[in-house]
Amino acid sequence: MLARVQSTGRPRLRLYIGAAPGVGKTYSMLRDAHDARRQGIDAVVGFVETYGRADTEAQVGDLEVVPRRSIEYRGVVLEEMDVDGILERRPQLCIVDELAHSNVPGSRHEKRYQDVLELLDSGITVMTAVNIQHLETLNDAVGRATGVRVRETVPDTFLDRADEVVNVDVTVEELRSRLRQGKVYKPDKVEQALTNFFREGNLSTLRELALRAVADEVGEKAASYRQREGLEPALIPERVMVCMSSAEQAPRVLRTGARIAGRLGARWYAVYVETPQEAPGRIDRQDRDALARNVVLAESLGATVVRVRADRPADGLIAFANREGITHVIFGQSARSRMEILWKGSTLNRFLEEVRDAAVQVVPLDQ
Protein backbone atom coordinates (compact mmCIF):
# COMPACT_ATOMS: atom_id res chain seq x y z
CA MET A 1 0.00 0.00 0.00
CA LEU A 2 2.78 2.43 0.97
CA ALA A 3 4.72 1.71 -2.22
CA ARG A 4 1.63 2.31 -4.37
CA VAL A 5 0.87 5.59 -2.61
CA GLN A 6 4.42 6.81 -3.18
CA SER A 7 4.65 5.62 -6.78
CA THR A 8 1.23 6.66 -8.09
CA GLY A 9 0.17 9.49 -5.81
CA ARG A 10 -3.39 8.13 -5.96
CA PRO A 11 -5.23 8.23 -2.61
CA ARG A 12 -6.11 4.77 -1.33
CA LEU A 13 -8.60 3.49 1.20
CA ARG A 14 -7.73 0.72 3.65
CA LEU A 15 -10.68 -0.58 5.68
CA TYR A 16 -10.15 -2.55 8.89
CA ILE A 17 -13.12 -4.78 9.78
CA GLY A 18 -13.71 -6.59 13.05
CA ALA A 19 -16.42 -8.75 14.58
CA ALA A 20 -16.89 -6.56 17.66
CA PRO A 21 -15.31 -3.80 19.76
CA GLY A 22 -12.03 -4.85 21.32
CA VAL A 23 -10.60 -7.05 18.56
CA GLY A 24 -7.81 -4.53 17.89
CA LYS A 25 -8.84 -2.51 14.83
CA THR A 26 -7.71 0.87 16.17
CA TYR A 27 -4.48 -0.61 17.55
CA SER A 28 -3.70 -2.17 14.16
CA MET A 29 -4.35 1.10 12.31
CA LEU A 30 -2.07 3.08 14.62
CA ARG A 31 0.68 0.47 14.36
CA ASP A 32 0.49 0.63 10.56
CA ALA A 33 0.52 4.44 10.68
CA HIS A 34 3.82 4.32 12.60
CA ASP A 35 5.21 1.93 9.97
CA ALA A 36 4.09 4.35 7.25
CA ARG A 37 5.78 7.30 8.91
CA ARG A 38 9.04 5.37 9.29
CA GLN A 39 8.95 4.83 5.52
CA GLY A 40 8.59 8.51 4.78
CA ILE A 41 4.80 8.86 4.58
CA ASP A 42 3.36 12.03 6.15
CA ALA A 43 0.76 10.44 8.47
CA VAL A 44 -1.60 12.09 10.95
CA VAL A 45 -4.46 11.04 13.21
CA GLY A 46 -7.71 12.65 12.09
CA PHE A 47 -9.84 10.96 14.73
CA VAL A 48 -9.16 8.11 17.13
CA GLU A 49 -11.33 7.00 20.04
CA THR A 50 -9.30 5.00 22.59
CA TYR A 51 -12.10 4.56 25.18
CA GLY A 52 -9.44 4.72 27.87
CA ARG A 53 -7.66 1.56 26.68
CA ALA A 54 -4.07 1.92 27.87
CA ASP A 55 -2.55 -0.16 25.06
CA THR A 56 -4.37 1.86 22.39
CA GLU A 57 -3.50 5.21 23.98
CA ALA A 58 0.15 4.17 24.15
CA GLN A 59 0.03 3.16 20.47
CA VAL A 60 -0.84 6.76 19.46
CA GLY A 61 2.62 7.66 20.69
CA ASP A 62 4.15 10.64 18.90
CA LEU A 63 1.82 10.57 15.90
CA GLU A 64 0.55 14.03 15.05
CA VAL A 65 -3.12 14.42 16.05
CA VAL A 66 -5.22 17.01 14.22
CA PRO A 67 -7.24 18.89 16.89
CA ARG A 68 -10.94 18.15 16.94
CA ARG A 69 -13.66 20.65 16.17
CA SER A 70 -16.04 21.72 18.96
CA ILE A 71 -19.73 22.02 18.10
CA GLU A 72 -22.45 23.22 20.46
CA TYR A 73 -25.66 21.21 20.26
CA ARG A 74 -28.61 21.68 22.60
CA GLY A 75 -26.50 23.42 25.18
CA VAL A 76 -23.73 20.80 25.16
CA VAL A 77 -20.33 21.21 23.50
CA LEU A 78 -19.37 18.07 21.54
CA GLU A 79 -16.24 17.22 19.59
CA GLU A 80 -16.06 15.96 16.01
CA MET A 81 -13.33 15.34 13.47
CA ASP A 82 -12.16 18.61 11.92
CA VAL A 83 -12.37 17.92 8.18
CA ASP A 84 -11.33 21.48 7.30
CA GLY A 85 -8.32 21.21 9.60
CA ILE A 86 -7.21 17.97 7.93
CA LEU A 87 -7.69 19.41 4.44
CA GLU A 88 -5.63 22.47 5.42
CA ARG A 89 -2.90 20.25 6.89
CA ARG A 90 -2.95 18.03 3.75
CA PRO A 91 -1.15 14.91 4.99
CA GLN A 92 -0.49 11.95 2.70
CA LEU A 93 -2.19 9.54 5.12
CA CYS A 94 -4.95 10.11 7.67
CA ILE A 95 -6.27 7.73 10.37
CA VAL A 96 -10.05 7.95 10.89
CA ASP A 97 -11.66 5.74 13.53
CA GLU A 98 -15.36 4.93 14.15
CA LEU A 99 -16.40 5.00 10.49
CA ALA A 100 -20.13 4.41 11.16
CA HIS A 101 -20.39 7.40 13.52
CA SER A 102 -23.21 9.92 12.99
CA ASN A 103 -21.90 13.47 13.21
CA VAL A 104 -23.44 16.13 15.42
CA PRO A 105 -26.10 18.20 13.58
CA GLY A 106 -24.39 21.21 12.09
CA SER A 107 -21.33 19.24 11.04
CA ARG A 108 -19.97 19.33 7.51
CA HIS A 109 -21.59 15.95 6.70
CA GLU A 110 -24.24 13.82 8.34
CA LYS A 111 -22.02 10.71 8.55
CA ARG A 112 -18.30 10.20 9.15
CA TYR A 113 -17.95 7.92 6.14
CA GLN A 114 -18.94 10.95 4.06
CA ASP A 115 -16.07 12.87 5.69
CA VAL A 116 -13.75 10.04 4.63
CA LEU A 117 -14.99 10.20 1.04
CA GLU A 118 -14.22 13.92 0.94
CA LEU A 119 -10.70 13.30 2.23
CA LEU A 120 -10.17 10.71 -0.50
CA ASP A 121 -11.57 13.06 -3.15
CA SER A 122 -9.05 15.65 -1.94
CA GLY A 123 -6.13 13.29 -2.53
CA ILE A 124 -5.57 12.02 1.03
CA THR A 125 -5.09 8.29 1.66
CA VAL A 126 -7.24 7.04 4.55
CA MET A 127 -7.08 4.13 6.98
CA THR A 128 -10.39 3.61 8.75
CA ALA A 129 -12.18 0.97 10.84
CA VAL A 130 -15.68 -0.43 11.31
CA ASN A 131 -17.36 -3.35 13.07
CA ILE A 132 -19.15 -5.86 10.86
CA GLN A 133 -22.57 -5.14 12.40
CA HIS A 134 -22.46 -1.62 10.95
CA LEU A 135 -22.57 -2.77 7.31
CA GLU A 136 -26.00 -1.87 5.94
CA THR A 137 -26.86 -5.19 4.31
CA LEU A 138 -26.01 -7.14 7.49
CA ASN A 139 -28.31 -5.02 9.63
CA ASP A 140 -31.14 -7.57 9.60
CA ALA A 141 -28.87 -10.58 10.11
CA VAL A 142 -27.15 -9.00 13.11
CA GLY A 143 -30.47 -7.98 14.62
CA ARG A 144 -31.86 -11.49 14.37
CA ALA A 145 -28.68 -13.15 15.66
CA THR A 146 -27.90 -10.84 18.58
CA GLY A 147 -31.19 -9.16 19.41
CA VAL A 148 -29.45 -5.79 18.97
CA ARG A 149 -30.59 -3.45 16.22
CA VAL A 150 -27.68 -1.31 15.05
CA ARG A 151 -28.81 2.17 14.06
CA GLU A 152 -25.57 3.57 12.66
CA THR A 153 -24.71 1.89 9.35
CA VAL A 154 -22.30 2.24 6.44
CA PRO A 155 -23.45 1.41 2.89
CA ASP A 156 -21.80 -1.63 1.36
CA THR A 157 -20.75 0.50 -1.60
CA PHE A 158 -18.14 1.94 0.76
CA LEU A 159 -16.71 -1.56 1.11
CA ASP A 160 -16.48 -1.74 -2.68
CA ARG A 161 -14.62 1.58 -2.71
CA ALA A 162 -11.90 0.19 -0.42
CA ASP A 163 -8.62 -0.68 -2.13
CA GLU A 164 -7.74 -3.03 0.72
CA VAL A 165 -9.90 -4.74 3.34
CA VAL A 166 -8.18 -6.07 6.46
CA ASN A 167 -9.93 -8.49 8.80
CA VAL A 168 -8.76 -7.92 12.38
CA ASP A 169 -9.67 -11.21 14.04
CA VAL A 170 -9.28 -12.81 17.47
CA THR A 171 -10.96 -15.90 18.88
CA VAL A 172 -14.15 -15.61 20.89
CA GLU A 173 -12.31 -16.81 23.99
CA GLU A 174 -9.58 -14.18 23.58
CA LEU A 175 -12.11 -11.37 23.10
CA ARG A 176 -14.10 -12.35 26.18
CA SER A 177 -10.83 -12.58 28.13
CA ARG A 178 -9.93 -9.04 27.04
CA LEU A 179 -13.35 -7.92 28.19
CA ARG A 180 -12.86 -9.46 31.66
CA GLN A 181 -9.45 -7.78 31.93
CA GLY A 182 -11.03 -4.36 31.38
CA LYS A 183 -9.39 -3.88 27.96
CA VAL A 184 -12.68 -3.28 26.14
CA TYR A 185 -15.11 -1.59 28.56
CA LYS A 186 -14.84 -0.14 32.04
CA PRO A 187 -15.11 -2.72 34.89
CA ASP A 188 -18.67 -1.73 35.84
CA LYS A 189 -19.91 -2.70 32.35
CA VAL A 190 -18.10 -6.01 31.96
CA GLU A 191 -20.66 -8.42 33.45
CA GLN A 192 -23.56 -6.84 31.57
CA ALA A 193 -21.61 -7.06 28.29
CA LEU A 194 -20.65 -10.71 28.88
CA THR A 195 -24.28 -11.73 29.37
CA ASN A 196 -25.65 -9.64 26.50
CA PHE A 197 -23.84 -8.58 23.32
CA PHE A 198 -20.62 -10.44 24.18
CA ARG A 199 -22.27 -13.84 24.64
CA GLU A 200 -20.32 -16.64 22.98
CA GLY A 201 -23.10 -17.34 20.46
CA ASN A 202 -23.31 -13.69 19.42
CA LEU A 203 -19.56 -13.32 19.00
CA SER A 204 -19.29 -16.55 17.00
CA THR A 205 -21.99 -15.33 14.62
CA LEU A 206 -20.40 -11.89 14.23
CA ARG A 207 -16.99 -13.41 13.67
CA GLU A 208 -18.40 -15.66 10.93
CA LEU A 209 -20.11 -12.69 9.28
CA ALA A 210 -16.86 -10.70 9.33
CA LEU A 211 -14.84 -13.54 7.83
CA ARG A 212 -17.43 -14.10 5.10
CA ALA A 213 -17.72 -10.42 4.25
CA VAL A 214 -13.97 -10.02 3.88
CA ALA A 215 -13.68 -13.27 1.91
CA ASP A 216 -16.46 -12.14 -0.45
CA GLU A 217 -14.79 -8.78 -0.98
CA VAL A 218 -11.37 -10.32 -1.61
CA GLY A 219 -12.89 -12.83 -4.04
CA GLU A 220 -14.75 -10.12 -5.91
CA LYS A 221 -11.64 -7.95 -6.26
CA ALA A 222 -9.55 -10.94 -7.34
CA ALA A 223 -12.12 -11.85 -10.00
CA SER A 224 -12.13 -8.27 -11.29
CA TYR A 225 -8.34 -8.27 -11.45
CA ARG A 226 -8.22 -11.56 -13.35
CA GLN A 227 -10.75 -10.26 -15.82
CA ARG A 228 -8.84 -6.99 -16.35
CA GLU A 229 -5.57 -8.83 -16.86
CA GLY A 230 -7.10 -11.41 -19.18
CA LEU A 231 -5.98 -14.28 -16.97
CA GLU A 232 -9.14 -16.27 -17.62
CA PRO A 233 -12.18 -15.99 -19.88
CA ALA A 234 -14.97 -13.81 -18.53
CA LEU A 235 -17.96 -15.79 -17.33
CA ILE A 236 -21.55 -14.99 -18.27
CA PRO A 237 -22.36 -12.07 -15.95
CA GLU A 238 -24.89 -12.64 -13.19
CA ARG A 239 -27.76 -10.17 -12.92
CA VAL A 240 -29.83 -9.79 -9.77
CA MET A 241 -33.33 -8.32 -9.54
CA VAL A 242 -34.95 -7.37 -6.24
CA CYS A 243 -38.71 -6.92 -6.40
CA MET A 244 -39.17 -3.66 -4.51
CA SER A 245 -42.52 -2.49 -3.19
CA SER A 246 -43.88 0.41 -1.17
CA ALA A 247 -44.17 -1.85 1.90
CA GLU A 248 -42.49 -0.94 5.18
CA GLN A 249 -40.82 -4.38 5.22
CA ALA A 250 -39.09 -3.86 1.84
CA PRO A 251 -35.70 -2.85 3.35
CA ARG A 252 -35.14 -6.44 4.48
CA VAL A 253 -35.62 -7.67 0.90
CA LEU A 254 -33.30 -4.97 -0.45
CA ARG A 255 -30.53 -5.84 2.01
CA THR A 256 -30.82 -9.52 1.15
CA GLY A 257 -30.56 -8.71 -2.56
CA ALA A 258 -27.54 -6.49 -2.01
CA ARG A 259 -25.73 -9.26 -0.11
CA ILE A 260 -26.45 -11.81 -2.86
CA ALA A 261 -25.34 -9.40 -5.57
CA GLY A 262 -22.15 -8.65 -3.63
CA ARG A 263 -21.27 -12.32 -3.29
CA LEU A 264 -21.87 -12.88 -6.98
CA GLY A 265 -20.04 -9.73 -7.99
CA ALA A 266 -23.17 -8.92 -9.97
CA ARG A 267 -24.98 -5.81 -11.06
CA TRP A 268 -28.37 -5.60 -9.40
CA TYR A 269 -31.66 -3.84 -9.93
CA ALA A 270 -34.34 -2.77 -7.49
CA VAL A 271 -37.49 -2.96 -9.63
CA TYR A 272 -40.74 -1.29 -8.63
CA VAL A 273 -43.90 -1.89 -10.67
CA GLU A 274 -46.21 1.11 -10.78
CA THR A 275 -49.75 -0.19 -11.24
CA PRO A 276 -52.72 2.09 -12.01
CA GLN A 277 -53.68 1.87 -8.32
CA GLU A 278 -50.29 3.31 -7.33
CA ALA A 279 -49.99 6.00 -10.01
CA PRO A 280 -48.60 9.33 -8.70
CA GLY A 281 -52.04 10.87 -8.35
CA ARG A 282 -53.63 7.86 -6.65
CA ILE A 283 -51.00 6.26 -4.40
CA ASP A 284 -51.66 6.47 -0.67
CA ARG A 285 -49.47 9.06 1.08
CA GLN A 286 -48.08 6.53 3.55
CA ASP A 287 -47.17 4.14 0.72
CA ARG A 288 -45.64 7.00 -1.27
CA ASP A 289 -43.41 8.02 1.65
CA ALA A 290 -42.38 4.40 2.29
CA LEU A 291 -41.55 3.94 -1.39
CA ALA A 292 -39.37 7.08 -1.37
CA ARG A 293 -37.45 5.74 1.63
CA ASN A 294 -37.01 2.36 -0.06
CA VAL A 295 -35.66 4.02 -3.21
CA VAL A 296 -33.10 5.99 -1.19
CA LEU A 297 -31.99 2.83 0.63
CA ALA A 298 -31.71 0.82 -2.61
CA GLU A 299 -29.53 3.49 -4.21
CA SER A 300 -27.32 3.71 -1.11
CA LEU A 301 -26.79 -0.06 -1.33
CA GLY A 302 -25.63 0.21 -4.93
CA ALA A 303 -28.78 -0.79 -6.81
CA THR A 304 -29.96 0.56 -10.13
CA VAL A 305 -33.53 1.57 -9.31
CA VAL A 306 -36.00 0.88 -12.11
CA ARG A 307 -39.67 1.93 -12.22
CA VAL A 308 -41.82 -0.17 -14.57
CA ARG A 309 -45.44 0.60 -15.47
CA ALA A 310 -47.84 -2.36 -15.82
CA ASP A 311 -51.42 -3.29 -14.98
CA ARG A 312 -50.21 -6.02 -12.62
CA PRO A 313 -46.90 -6.40 -10.74
CA ALA A 314 -46.23 -9.82 -12.29
CA ASP A 315 -46.48 -8.41 -15.84
CA GLY A 316 -43.85 -5.75 -15.20
CA LEU A 317 -41.46 -8.05 -13.34
CA ILE A 318 -41.64 -10.82 -15.93
CA ALA A 319 -41.07 -8.41 -18.83
CA PHE A 320 -38.07 -6.79 -17.13
CA ALA A 321 -36.48 -10.12 -16.14
CA ASN A 322 -36.75 -11.49 -19.67
CA ARG A 323 -35.49 -8.30 -21.30
CA GLU A 324 -32.44 -7.89 -19.03
CA GLY A 325 -31.46 -11.56 -18.75
CA ILE A 326 -31.93 -11.66 -14.97
CA THR A 327 -30.32 -14.71 -13.33
CA HIS A 328 -31.32 -14.23 -9.66
CA VAL A 329 -34.57 -12.81 -8.29
CA ILE A 330 -35.45 -11.90 -4.69
CA PHE A 331 -39.09 -11.64 -3.65
CA GLY A 332 -40.56 -10.59 -0.33
CA GLN A 333 -43.46 -12.81 0.69
CA SER A 334 -45.84 -11.93 3.52
CA ALA A 335 -48.28 -14.50 4.88
CA ARG A 336 -51.44 -14.69 2.72
CA SER A 337 -54.42 -16.93 2.97
CA ARG A 338 -55.31 -19.40 0.21
CA MET A 339 -58.46 -17.37 -0.48
CA GLU A 340 -56.44 -14.20 -1.04
CA ILE A 341 -54.19 -15.99 -3.51
CA LEU A 342 -57.17 -17.46 -5.38
CA TRP A 343 -58.93 -14.09 -5.49
CA LYS A 344 -55.99 -11.79 -6.31
CA GLY A 345 -53.52 -14.24 -7.83
CA SER A 346 -49.93 -14.77 -6.82
CA THR A 347 -47.21 -12.64 -8.38
CA LEU A 348 -44.61 -15.20 -7.32
CA ASN A 349 -46.48 -18.15 -8.85
CA ARG A 350 -46.94 -16.34 -12.16
CA PHE A 351 -43.28 -15.38 -12.24
CA LEU A 352 -42.17 -18.97 -11.59
CA GLU A 353 -44.40 -20.21 -14.39
CA GLU A 354 -43.08 -17.78 -17.00
CA VAL A 355 -39.43 -17.21 -16.07
CA ARG A 356 -37.63 -20.54 -16.02
CA ASP A 357 -33.96 -19.50 -16.24
CA ALA A 358 -33.68 -17.48 -13.04
CA ALA A 359 -32.99 -18.67 -9.49
CA VAL A 360 -35.68 -17.31 -7.17
CA GLN A 361 -35.29 -16.63 -3.46
CA VAL A 362 -38.20 -15.67 -1.21
CA VAL A 363 -37.60 -13.59 1.91
CA PRO A 364 -40.36 -14.20 4.51
CA LEU A 365 -41.84 -10.98 5.86
CA ASP A 366 -43.97 -10.20 8.88
CA GLN A 367 -47.51 -9.11 8.24
Order of alpha helices (4+ residues) and beta strands (2+ residues): alpha-beta-alpha-beta-alpha-beta-beta-beta-alpha-beta-alpha-beta-alpha-alpha-beta-alpha-alpha-alpha-beta-alpha-beta-alpha-beta-alpha-beta-alpha-alpha-beta
